[in-house]
Amino acid sequence: MSLIDRNAVIRGKHQNSVAAANSFLPKSGGWRRKIYDYIARQGFDGATDQELQEYFGKSGDTIRPTRKTLQKDGFIIDSGRTRKNAAGNDCTIWVTTDNDGRLL
């Protein structure tokens, strides 16, 4: 299993942390992989949280925490750019990175 396919960020090797992460497996499925793959397919254009929500038909409460784990693990980064959403608000554009944290 690759690091992207992990379903949770495990902070340390404490048995309770591992058990807690594993308890989410049936619910979380492959959301990290799905979100990462979608952002990667967008290339330089990247994707906003709202675009991810619309594409997957899921709420922000589902998308944001999963996207955040990809960010914390260094698989995606803030591109430094924004895109307006339907309400006219600026939204962060997320893009994939290489292993050194550089844009792909």
All heavy atoms as an XYZ file, in Angstrom:
819
protein
N       0.852     -1.180      0.000
C       0.000      0.000      0.000
C       0.891      1.234      0.000
O       1.791      1.355      0.802
C      -0.891     -0.020      1.248
C      -1.727      1.219      1.393
S      -2.736      1.288      2.899
C      -3.877     -0.010      2.612
N       0.634      2.160     -0.923
C       1.431      3.382     -0.967
C       0.965      4.341      0.129
O      -0.112      4.181      0.701
C       1.309      4.059     -2.328
O       0.099      4.776     -2.419
N       1.771      5.355      0.393
C       1.415      6.327      1.422
C       0.165      7.100      1.061
O      -0.589      7.507      1.933
C       2.585      7.289      1.656
C       3.839      6.662      2.251
C       4.952      7.685      2.361
C       3.546      6.051      3.605
N      -0.080      7.313     -0.225
C      -1.295      8.023     -0.634
C      -2.523      7.197     -0.301
O      -3.559      7.733      0.068
C      -1.270      8.352     -2.138
C      -0.191      9.384     -2.424
C      -2.619      8.863     -2.610
C       0.048      9.633     -3.882
N      -2.415      5.895     -0.407
C      -3.556      5.024     -0.173
C      -3.864      4.797      1.302
O      -4.876      4.185      1.629
C      -3.341      3.675     -0.866
C      -3.330      3.825     -2.370
O      -4.178      4.562     -2.902
O      -2.463      3.229     -3.019
N      -3.007      5.301      2.178
C      -3.341      5.222      3.599
C      -4.616      6.000      3.823
O      -4.855      7.013      3.193
C      -2.246      5.860      4.456
C      -1.075      5.019      4.682
C      -0.206      5.628      5.740
N      -0.443      7.061      5.819
C       0.443      7.941      6.231
N       1.608      7.552      6.609
N       0.162      9.212      6.277
N      -5.417      5.568      4.751
C      -6.696      6.219      4.983
C      -6.659      7.240      6.105
O      -7.640      7.926      6.328
C      -7.766      5.176      5.267
C      -8.063      4.398      4.015
O      -8.487      4.970      3.027
N      -7.811      3.113      4.045
N      -5.571      7.308      6.839
C      -5.474      8.260      7.939
C      -4.018      8.587      8.182
O      -3.130      7.804      7.889
C      -6.092      7.673      9.200
N      -3.791      9.771      8.716
C      -2.448     10.153      9.143
C      -2.255      9.540     10.517
O      -3.064      9.755     11.410
C      -2.301     11.690      9.228
C      -0.946     12.066      9.768
C      -2.525     12.311      7.860
N      -1.230      8.742     10.683
C      -0.964      8.108     11.971
C       0.202      8.837     12.619
O       1.305      8.831     12.111
C      -0.649      6.607     11.812
C      -1.846      5.906     11.175
C      -0.296      5.982     13.151
C      -1.606      4.461     10.843
N      -0.079      9.500     13.709
C       0.927     10.280     14.405
C       1.633      9.406     15.440
O       1.263      9.375     16.588
C       0.275     11.465     15.088
C      -0.523     12.295     14.128
C      -0.335     13.746     14.409
N      -1.173     14.551     13.577
C      -0.929     14.858     12.323
N       0.131     14.399     11.747
N      -1.730     15.621     11.635
N       2.656      8.709     15.021
C       3.373      7.834     15.926
C       2.893      6.410     15.806
O       1.964      6.109     15.082
N       3.540      5.540     16.535
C       3.230      4.132     16.408
C       2.507      3.592     17.634
O       2.509      2.404     17.882
C       4.520      3.369     16.164
C       5.204      3.859     14.912
C       6.223      2.887     14.444
C       6.969      3.525     13.339
N       7.170      3.241     12.174
N       1.926      4.480     18.395
C       1.183      4.037     19.568
C       0.018      3.157     19.122
O      -0.668      3.463     18.159
C       0.665      5.253     20.348
C       0.095      4.896     21.663
N      -1.221      4.529     21.822
C       0.662      4.840     22.888
C      -1.439      4.267     23.089
N      -0.319      4.443     23.753
N      -0.183      2.069     19.819
C      -1.205      1.094     19.436
C      -2.584      1.737     19.289
O      -3.335      1.398     18.389
C      -1.242     -0.035     20.470
C      -1.940     -1.273     19.985
C      -1.209     -1.943     18.830
O      -0.080     -1.638     18.507
N      -1.882     -2.864     18.191
N      -2.925      2.682     20.157
C      -4.239      3.334     20.061
C      -4.361      4.152     18.790
O      -5.438      4.227     18.195
C      -4.506      4.220     21.278
C      -4.740      3.414     22.530
O      -5.056      2.226     22.465
N      -4.579      4.039     23.683
N      -3.280      4.799     18.363
C      -3.312      5.586     17.128
C      -3.559      4.684     15.928
O      -4.347      5.013     15.038
C      -1.991      6.332     16.923
O      -1.790      7.267     17.941
N      -2.875      3.565     15.901
C      -3.038      2.626     14.796
C      -4.460      2.066     14.798
O      -5.119      2.000     13.760
C      -1.993      1.491     14.880
C      -2.262      0.423     13.831
C      -0.593      2.062     14.733
N      -4.958      1.700     15.972
C      -6.315      1.153     16.068
C      -7.344      2.185     15.636
O      -8.302      1.863     14.924
C      -6.595      0.679     17.495
N      -7.162      3.440     16.046
C      -8.108      4.496     15.666
C      -8.097      4.704     14.161
O      -9.145      4.836     13.532
C      -7.756      5.791     16.387
N      -6.912      4.739     13.565
C      -6.819      4.915     12.117
C      -7.477      3.759     11.385
O      -8.223      3.947     10.427
C      -5.353      5.051     11.704
N      -7.219      2.559     11.855
C      -7.797      1.383     11.207
C      -9.314      1.332     11.348
O     -10.002      0.777     10.500
C      -7.174      0.104     11.747
C      -5.769     -0.095     11.243
O      -5.414      0.403     10.188
N      -4.967     -0.809     12.005
N      -9.861      1.933     12.403
C     -11.311      1.912     12.590
C     -12.039      2.704     11.515
O     -13.224      2.500     11.282
C     -11.685      2.448     13.977
O     -11.514      3.855     14.028
N     -11.332      3.622     10.837
C     -11.946      4.423      9.790
C     -11.925      3.734      8.431
O     -12.569      4.188      7.499
C     -11.240      5.780      9.660
C     -11.592      6.719     10.761
C     -10.724      6.930     11.811
C     -12.804      7.389     10.750
C     -11.052      7.802     12.835
C     -13.145      8.256     11.778
C     -12.265      8.463     12.818
N     -11.181      2.651      8.301
C     -11.021      2.021      6.992
C     -12.336      1.700      6.277
O     -12.485      2.053      5.119
C     -10.148      0.766      7.110
C      -8.680      1.031      7.402
C      -7.950     -0.295      7.608
C      -8.033      1.817      6.285
N     -13.314      1.095      6.932
C     -14.536      0.781      6.185
C     -15.272      2.029      5.710
O     -15.925      2.020      4.689
C     -15.391      0.011      7.192
C     -14.450     -0.445      8.231
C     -13.338      0.558      8.260
N     -15.159      3.130      6.453
C     -15.868      4.353      6.110
C     -15.104      5.187      5.098
O     -15.690      5.829      4.236
C     -16.113      5.195      7.365
C     -17.004      4.518      8.375
C     -17.133      5.375      9.597
C     -17.867      4.620     10.690
N     -17.797      5.261     11.963
N     -13.787      5.214      5.239
C     -13.003      6.145      4.421
C     -12.679      5.588      3.043
O     -12.472      6.332      2.109
C     -11.705      6.517      5.143
O     -10.917      5.372      5.344
N     -12.627      4.261      2.925
C     -12.347      3.665      1.625
C     -11.111      4.261      0.998
O     -10.095      4.421      1.651
N     -11.186      4.627     -0.238
C     -10.037      5.169     -0.951
C     -10.155      6.654     -1.212
O      -9.724      7.130     -2.262
N     -10.756      7.402     -0.276
C     -10.951      8.839     -0.519
C      -9.648      9.577     -0.745
O      -9.578     10.463     -1.595
C     -11.749      9.496      0.604
C     -13.201      9.262      0.423
C     -14.011      8.502      1.206
C     -14.018      9.736     -0.647
N     -15.280      8.475      0.677
C     -15.307      9.231     -0.457
C     -13.768     10.536     -1.763
C     -16.355      9.507     -1.328
C     -14.810     10.811     -2.637
C     -16.083     10.297     -2.410
N      -8.601      9.251      0.001
C      -7.309      9.926     -0.223
C      -6.868      9.724     -1.665
O      -6.464     10.662     -2.346
C      -6.236      9.379      0.732
C      -6.170     10.111      2.042
C      -5.196      9.457      2.993
N      -3.824      9.405      2.557
C      -2.870     10.241      2.968
N      -3.135     11.204      3.805
N      -1.645     10.088      2.539
N      -6.929      8.488     -2.132
C      -6.500      8.178     -3.497
C      -7.396      8.889     -4.510
O      -6.916      9.465     -5.475
C      -6.533      6.666     -3.714
C      -6.352      6.218     -5.141
C      -5.077      6.695     -5.790
N      -3.917      6.040     -5.232
C      -2.675      6.309     -5.629
N      -2.443      7.185     -6.584
N      -1.653      5.713     -5.081
N      -8.705      8.858     -4.301
C      -9.626      9.502     -5.234
C      -9.379     11.003     -5.322
O      -9.340     11.572     -6.422
C     -11.078      9.245     -4.817
C     -11.517      7.820     -5.009
C     -12.915      7.618     -4.477
C     -13.307      6.152     -4.528
N     -14.613      5.902     -3.935
N      -9.212     11.632     -4.173
C      -8.987     13.084     -4.157
C      -7.633     13.413     -4.772
O      -7.517     14.325     -5.592
C      -9.139     13.638     -2.731
C     -10.626     13.574     -2.339
C      -8.588     15.053     -2.623
C     -10.903     13.916     -0.898
N      -6.607     12.661     -4.397
C      -5.279     12.900     -4.973
C      -5.318     12.737     -6.495
O      -4.818     13.585     -7.233
C      -4.247     11.949     -4.374
C      -2.905     12.091     -5.035
C      -2.024     13.090     -4.641
C      -2.540     11.258     -6.088
C      -0.805     13.242     -5.264
C      -1.322     11.409     -6.720
C      -0.461     12.405     -6.307
O       0.746     12.568     -6.943
N      -5.907     11.650     -6.968
C      -5.958     11.400     -8.414
C      -6.710     12.503     -9.152
O      -6.299     12.926    -10.234
C      -6.600     10.041     -8.711
C      -5.686      8.872     -8.370
O      -4.476      9.079     -8.157
O      -6.207      7.738     -8.312
N      -7.794     12.978     -8.573
C      -8.546     14.060     -9.220
C      -7.691     15.318     -9.335
O      -7.616     15.931    -10.399
C      -9.841     14.362     -8.455
C     -10.626     15.470     -9.106
C     -11.448     15.215    -10.194
C     -10.524     16.782     -8.656
C     -12.159     16.230    -10.815
C     -11.224     17.805     -9.269
C     -12.040     17.522    -10.352
O     -12.723     18.532    -10.966
N      -7.038     15.692     -8.237
C      -6.187     16.890     -8.264
C      -5.051     16.698     -9.262
O      -4.735     17.606    -10.040
C      -5.656     17.220     -6.854
C      -6.818     17.626     -5.934
C      -4.612     18.337     -6.910
C      -6.442     17.765     -4.467
N      -4.450     15.511     -9.277
C      -3.346     15.235    -10.206
C      -3.810     15.351    -11.657
O      -3.084     15.894    -12.501
C      -2.768     13.845     -9.946
N      -5.008     14.869    -11.960
C      -5.528     14.955    -13.333
C      -5.735     16.395    -13.791
O      -5.718     16.677    -14.987
C      -6.849     14.188    -13.457
C      -6.695     12.702    -13.526
C      -7.981     12.006    -13.971
N      -9.153     12.384    -13.205
C      -9.591     11.764    -12.104
N      -8.914     10.731    -11.615
N     -10.685     12.159    -11.487
N      -5.919     17.300    -12.850
C      -6.149     18.701    -13.211
C      -4.844     19.413    -13.576
O      -4.871     20.512    -14.114
C      -6.842     19.458    -12.070
C      -8.131     18.822    -11.574
C      -9.040     18.332    -12.681
O      -9.423     19.089    -13.560
N      -9.374     17.053    -12.636
N      -3.714     18.766    -13.273
C      -2.413     19.349    -13.614
C      -2.198     20.704    -12.960
O      -2.558     20.913    -11.801
N      -1.642     21.644    -13.728
C      -1.332     22.977    -13.209
C      -2.593     23.699    -12.741
O      -2.535     24.518    -11.837
C      -0.616     23.804    -14.280
C      -0.240     25.180    -13.812
C       0.847     25.370    -12.978
C      -0.978     26.287    -14.200
C       1.194     26.633    -12.535
C      -0.642     27.560    -13.771
C       0.447     27.736    -12.932
N      -3.743     23.405    -13.331
C      -4.997     24.067    -12.958
C      -5.439     23.694    -11.549
O      -6.163     24.444    -10.903
C      -6.114     23.720    -13.941
C      -5.906     24.360    -15.303
O      -5.192     25.382    -15.395
O      -6.447     23.817    -16.276
N      -5.038     22.528    -11.064
C      -5.374     22.110     -9.714
C      -6.864     22.046     -9.465
O      -7.674     22.027    -10.400
N      -7.241     22.037     -8.202
C      -8.651     21.971     -7.815
C      -8.843     22.660     -6.476
O      -7.955     22.658     -5.628
C      -9.115     20.521     -7.722
N     -10.015     23.248     -6.304
C     -10.393     23.857     -5.028
C     -11.207     22.847     -4.232
O     -11.714     21.862     -4.782
C     -11.230     25.129     -5.245
O     -12.490     24.760     -5.825
C     -10.512     26.134     -6.140
N     -11.378     23.119     -2.945
C     -12.212     22.234     -2.120
C     -13.631     22.171     -2.680
O     -14.236     21.105     -2.723
C     -12.240     22.718     -0.673
C     -10.955     22.421      0.085
O     -10.084     21.694     -0.439
O     -10.825     22.925      1.218
N     -14.158     23.314     -3.104
C     -15.523     23.317     -3.628
C     -15.630     22.484     -4.910
O     -16.601     21.752     -5.099
C     -16.011     24.731     -3.895
C     -17.455     24.742     -4.359
C     -18.045     26.128     -4.475
O     -17.368     27.127     -4.282
N     -19.326     26.194     -4.784
N     -14.630     22.563     -5.764
C     -14.638     21.748     -6.979
C     -14.598     20.259     -6.637
O     -15.272     19.450     -7.283
C     -13.472     22.140     -7.885
C     -13.639     23.520     -8.476
C     -12.368     24.098     -9.076
O     -11.277     23.539     -8.865
O     -12.475     25.136     -9.755
N     -13.824     19.915     -5.623
C     -13.785     18.524     -5.170
C     -15.150     18.092     -4.640
O     -15.629     16.999     -4.946
C     -12.721     18.342     -4.089
C     -11.262     18.476     -4.548
C     -10.336     18.635     -3.354
C     -10.864     17.288     -5.395
N     -15.785     18.965     -3.871
C     -17.108     18.658     -3.328
C     -18.112     18.426     -4.453
O     -18.899     17.476     -4.411
C     -17.598     19.805     -2.449
C     -16.834     19.967     -1.168
C     -17.195     21.259     -0.453
O     -18.362     21.593     -0.328
N     -16.196     21.993     -0.002
N     -18.092     19.302     -5.449
C     -19.030     19.182     -6.562
C     -18.758     17.917     -7.385
O     -19.688     17.203     -7.755
C     -18.959     20.429     -7.449
C     -19.506     21.663     -6.771
C     -19.212     22.945     -7.528
O     -18.627     22.898     -8.637
O     -19.568     24.015     -6.999
N     -17.499     17.645     -7.663
C     -17.153     16.480     -8.475
C     -17.586     15.178     -7.805
O     -18.143     14.289     -8.441
C     -15.652     16.463     -8.776
C     -15.246     15.285     -9.617
C     -15.435     15.300    -10.994
C     -14.696     14.147     -9.042
C     -15.081     14.218    -11.780
C     -14.335     13.058     -9.822
C     -14.529     13.095    -11.180
O     -14.188     12.015    -11.954
N     -17.289     15.079     -6.492
C     -17.575     13.834     -5.779
C     -18.966     13.797     -5.163
O     -19.399     12.756     -4.662
C     -16.516     13.587     -4.694
C     -15.171     13.239     -5.255
C     -14.119     14.134     -5.178
C     -14.956     12.025     -5.884
C     -12.877     13.815     -5.706
C     -13.715     11.698     -6.418
C     -12.680     12.601     -6.327
N     -19.678     14.927     -5.181
C     -21.012     14.962     -4.588
C     -20.988     14.758     -3.087
O     -21.897     14.151     -2.524
N     -19.943     15.264     -2.443
C     -19.778     15.112     -1.001
C     -19.697     16.487     -0.347
O     -19.359     17.483     -0.979
C     -18.493     14.330     -0.670
C     -18.471     12.923     -1.210
C     -19.441     12.059     -0.455
C     -19.410     10.624     -0.937
N     -20.375      9.802     -0.252
N     -19.981     16.536      0.931
C     -19.918     17.807      1.661
C     -18.471     18.185      1.967
O     -17.561     17.357      1.900
C     -20.689     17.688      2.977
O     -19.950     16.918      3.908
N     -18.297     19.432      2.339
C     -16.986     19.899      2.761
C     -16.480     19.153      3.978
O     -15.279     18.982      4.164
N     -17.413     18.703      4.824
C     -17.022     17.948      6.016
C     -16.405     16.601      5.668
O     -15.701     16.013      6.480
C     -18.230     17.728      6.933
C     -18.724     19.025      7.554
O     -17.949     19.987      7.635
O     -19.905     19.064      7.953
N     -16.649     16.112      4.485
C     -16.019     14.879      4.013
C     -14.734     15.184      3.263
O     -13.704     14.544      3.479
C     -16.974     14.105      3.070
O     -18.142     13.754      3.809
C     -16.315     12.853      2.508
N     -14.768     16.170      2.387
C     -13.639     16.474      1.506
C     -12.480     17.136      2.247
O     -11.330     16.716      2.104
C     -14.092     17.364      0.327
C     -15.119     16.623     -0.537
C     -12.908     17.859     -0.485
C     -14.597     15.380     -1.241
N     -12.746     18.183      3.017
C     -11.662     18.962      3.638
C     -10.732     18.138      4.525
O      -9.506     18.248      4.388
C     -12.223     20.162      4.403
C     -12.589     21.330      3.517
C     -12.952     22.558      4.335
N     -13.999     22.299      5.307
C     -15.299     22.359      5.049
N     -15.715     22.683      3.842
N     -16.186     22.108      5.981
N     -11.250     17.319      5.449
C     -10.332     16.555      6.300
C      -9.438     15.603      5.502
O      -8.260     15.433      5.817
C     -11.255     15.779      7.238
C     -12.544     16.519      7.220
C     -12.645     17.130      5.850
N     -10.000     14.993      4.472
C      -9.209     14.075      3.655
C      -8.168     14.841      2.855
O      -7.009     14.434      2.780
C     -10.131     13.268      2.720
O     -11.116     12.601      3.517
C      -9.342     12.252      1.921
N      -8.571     15.963      2.256
C      -7.623     16.795      1.512
C      -6.514     17.281      2.445
O      -5.342     17.315      2.092
C      -8.367     17.978      0.860
C      -7.507     18.797     -0.081
C      -6.930     20.051      0.536
N      -7.943     20.867      1.166
C      -7.690     21.554      2.275
N      -6.510     21.510      2.876
N      -8.632     22.299      2.822
N      -6.883     17.609      3.667
C      -5.889     18.103      4.628
C      -4.836     17.035      4.941
O      -3.669     17.356      5.121
C      -6.581     18.565      5.910
C      -5.667     19.322      6.836
C      -6.454     19.952      7.951
C      -6.296     21.438      7.786
N      -7.024     22.227      8.747
N      -5.224     15.750      4.985
C      -4.228     14.705      5.250
C      -3.232     14.626      4.097
O      -2.046     14.389      4.320
C      -4.858     13.316      5.495
O      -5.454     12.823      4.299
C      -5.861     13.344      6.633
N      -3.711     14.826      2.873
C      -2.802     14.838      1.714
C      -1.846     16.023      1.796
O      -0.672     15.908      1.460
C      -3.597     14.887      0.411
C      -4.372     13.621      0.076
C      -5.362     13.897     -1.051
C      -3.424     12.497     -0.308
N      -2.361     17.150      2.264
C      -1.522     18.342      2.430
C      -0.482     18.108      3.531
O       0.704     18.379      3.333
C      -2.401     19.541      2.770
C      -1.638     20.828      2.989
C      -2.530     21.947      3.523
O      -3.698     21.728      3.858
N      -1.984     23.127      3.601
N      -0.909     17.596      4.668
C       0.014     17.359      5.786
C       1.106     16.371      5.411
O       2.240     16.496      5.853
C      -0.740     16.858      7.014
C      -1.511     17.931      7.716
C      -2.216     17.380      8.934
C      -2.978     18.489      9.629
N      -3.694     18.012     10.814
N       0.763     15.387      4.590
C       1.748     14.393      4.164
C       2.583     14.867      2.979
O       3.468     14.156      2.521
C       1.052     13.075      3.808
C       0.608     12.308      5.043
O       1.067     12.630      6.153
O      -0.195     11.372      4.893
N       2.306     16.072      2.453
C       3.130     16.653      1.402
C       2.803     16.205     -0.016
O       3.570     16.477     -0.935
N       1.666     15.543     -0.216
C       1.301     15.101     -1.558
C       0.672     16.217     -2.387
O       0.704     16.183     -3.615
C       0.344     13.912     -1.507
C       1.000     12.672     -1.002
C       0.690     12.176      0.247
C       1.933     12.000     -1.777
C       1.299     11.027      0.727
C       2.546     10.855     -1.312
C       2.228     10.364     -0.055
N       0.049     17.176     -1.721
C      -0.493     18.347     -2.408
C      -0.072     19.595     -1.643
O       0.232     19.520     -0.442
C      -2.039     18.290     -2.530
C      -2.707     18.297     -1.158
C      -2.480     17.088     -3.348
C      -4.210     18.485     -1.206
N      -0.051     20.723     -2.352
C       0.282     21.990     -1.709
C      -0.634     23.089     -2.239
O      -1.248     22.952     -3.303
C       1.755     22.401     -1.937
C       2.046     22.563     -3.434
C       2.718     21.443     -1.272
C       3.407     23.189     -3.724
N      -0.679     24.176     -1.492
C      -1.362     25.396     -1.913
C      -0.552     25.959     -3.072
O       0.647     26.208     -2.937
C      -1.395     26.357     -0.726
C      -2.044     27.693     -1.022
O      -2.165     28.079     -2.205
O      -2.415     28.367     -0.051
N      -1.189     26.158     -4.203
C      -0.487     26.647     -5.395
C      -0.112     28.119     -5.284
O       0.655     28.615     -6.106
C      -1.370     26.461     -6.634
O      -2.490     27.331     -6.562
N      -0.677     28.807     -4.305
C      -0.451     30.251     -4.201
C      -1.430     31.036     -5.061
O      -1.389     32.257     -5.115
N      -2.313     30.302     -5.722
C      -3.324     30.935     -6.573
C      -4.705     30.656     -6.000
O      -4.878     29.755     -5.187
C      -3.248     30.367     -7.999
C      -1.930     30.636     -8.681
C      -1.817     29.951    -10.045
N      -1.652     28.512     -9.855
C      -2.365     27.590    -10.476
N      -3.320     27.908    -11.330
N      -2.146     26.303    -10.251
N      -5.671     31.441     -6.430
C      -7.054     31.222     -6.018
C      -7.955     31.241     -7.247
O      -7.554     31.717     -8.314
C      -7.549     32.300     -5.038
O      -7.482     33.577     -5.667
C      -6.733     32.301     -3.749
N      -9.154     30.705     -7.060
C     -10.174     30.749     -8.099
C     -11.483     31.095     -7.395
O     -11.739     30.629     -6.287
C     -10.251     29.375     -8.773
C     -11.022     29.355    -10.037
C     -10.788     28.132    -10.949
N     -10.451     26.860    -10.376
C      -9.282     26.223    -10.589
N      -8.344     26.747    -11.353
N      -9.054     25.037    -10.056
N     -12.304     31.887     -8.043
C     -13.586     32.289     -7.463
C     -14.572     31.123     -7.498
O     -14.643     30.395     -8.477
C     -14.185     33.466     -8.231
C     -13.297     34.695     -8.259
C     -13.674     35.641     -7.193
C     -12.865     36.935     -7.361
N     -12.569     37.537     -6.098
N     -15.338     30.996     -6.423
C     -16.406     29.998     -6.420
C     -17.699     30.664     -6.879
O     -17.707     31.848     -7.241
C     -16.540     29.332     -5.046
C     -16.977     30.294     -3.956
O     -17.394     31.422     -4.209
N     -16.880     29.849     -2.713
N     -18.803     29.936     -6.849
C     -20.088     30.457     -7.334
C     -20.544     31.684     -6.550
O     -21.234     32.547     -7.092
C     -21.151     29.362     -7.266
N     -20.137     31.787     -5.287
C     -20.517     32.927     -4.454
C     -19.565     34.108     -4.625
O     -19.743     35.154     -4.006
C     -20.564     32.502     -2.991
N     -18.542     33.925     -5.469
C     -17.586     35.003     -5.705
C     -16.440     35.059     -4.714
O     -15.655     36.004     -4.712
N     -16.321     34.048     -3.864
C     -15.227     33.996     -2.886
C     -13.991     33.372     -3.507
O     -14.087     32.473     -4.337
C     -15.649     33.182     -1.665
C     -16.833     33.792     -0.968
O     -16.927     34.999     -0.804
N     -17.765     32.950     -0.554
N     -12.823     33.857     -3.070
C     -11.565     33.269     -3.511
C     -11.338     31.939     -2.802
O     -11.468     31.844     -1.586
C     -10.391     34.203     -3.204
C     -10.374     35.429     -4.092
O     -10.834     35.328     -5.241
O      -9.907     36.486     -3.640
N     -11.005     30.910     -3.563
C     -10.746     29.573     -3.013
C      -9.331     29.144     -3.360
O      -8.869     29.334     -4.480
C     -11.737     28.569     -3.592
S     -13.447     28.933     -3.199
N      -8.658     28.543     -2.408
C      -7.308     28.028     -2.612
C      -7.318     26.947     -3.676
O      -8.185     26.072     -3.675
C      -6.761     27.438     -1.298
O      -6.715     28.480     -0.322
C      -5.372     26.831     -1.481
N      -6.341     27.006     -4.575
C      -6.172     25.974     -5.594
C      -5.081     25.025     -5.119
O      -3.949     25.445     -4.856
C      -5.794     26.582     -6.958
C      -6.907     27.512     -7.442
C      -5.487     25.482     -7.971
C      -6.544     28.307     -8.687
N      -5.434     23.750     -4.991
C      -4.508     22.709     -4.550
C      -3.928     21.997     -5.759
O      -4.643     21.705     -6.709
C      -5.232     21.705     -3.647
C      -5.823     22.372     -2.455
C      -7.132     22.722     -2.279
C      -5.135     22.819     -1.295
N      -7.285     23.347     -1.072
C      -6.073     23.426     -0.443
C      -3.800     22.762     -0.892
C      -5.733     23.966      0.788
C      -3.467     23.304      0.341
C      -4.423     23.895      1.161
N      -2.623     21.725     -5.717
C      -1.943     21.012     -6.800
C      -1.063     19.921     -6.200
O      -0.684     19.985     -5.035
C      -1.085     21.958     -7.678
C      -1.959     22.933     -8.452
C      -0.070     22.705     -6.838
N      -0.726     18.919     -7.012
C       0.134     17.836     -6.545
C       1.595     18.273     -6.563
O       1.974     19.212     -7.253
C      -0.041     16.579     -7.408
O       0.179     16.920     -8.771
C      -1.430     15.997     -7.248
N       2.405     17.553     -5.795
C       3.828     17.862     -5.678
C       4.659     16.616     -5.970
O       4.145     15.506     -5.981
C       4.185     18.332     -4.254
O       3.988     17.242     -3.356
C       3.368     19.516     -3.825
N       5.961     16.849     -6.155
C       6.871     15.710     -6.217
C       7.295     15.393     -4.781
O       6.799     15.992     -3.836
C       8.064     15.996     -7.130
C       8.969     17.090     -6.589
O       8.782     17.556     -5.440
O       9.889     17.495     -7.318
N       8.196     14.479     -4.594
C       8.603     14.093     -3.233
C       9.343     15.184     -2.479
O       9.476     15.098     -1.270
C       9.462     12.831     -3.290
C       8.644     11.626     -3.677
O       7.441     11.591     -3.503
N       9.301     10.636     -4.243
N       9.841     16.205     -3.174
C      10.552     17.290     -2.513
C       9.661     18.492     -2.267
O      10.139     19.562     -1.941
C      11.770     17.709     -3.341
C      12.811     16.605     -3.408
O      13.002     15.919     -2.402
O      13.411     16.442     -4.490
N       8.350     18.356     -2.459
C       7.432     19.448     -2.223
C       7.336     20.445     -3.351
O       6.784     21.521     -3.181
N       7.885     20.101     -4.507
C       7.805     21.000     -5.666
C       6.580     20.651     -6.484
O       6.167     19.492     -6.536
C       9.061     20.894     -6.518
C      10.316     21.349     -5.794
C      11.509     21.193     -6.690
N      11.668     19.803     -7.064
C      12.801     19.140     -6.969
N      13.873     19.714     -6.532
N      12.864     17.877     -7.337
N       6.062     21.648     -7.186
C       4.918     21.418     -8.064
C       5.258     20.407     -9.118
O       6.354     20.410     -9.670
C       4.508     22.726     -8.756
C       3.951     23.832     -7.889
C       3.717     25.074     -8.736
C       2.666     23.403     -7.226
N       4.307     19.556     -9.439
C       4.484     18.610    -10.549
C       4.021     19.250    -11.826
O       3.163     20.066    -11.867
C       3.683     17.335    -10.309
C       4.291     16.359     -9.315
C       3.401     15.142     -9.154
C       5.669     15.918     -9.756
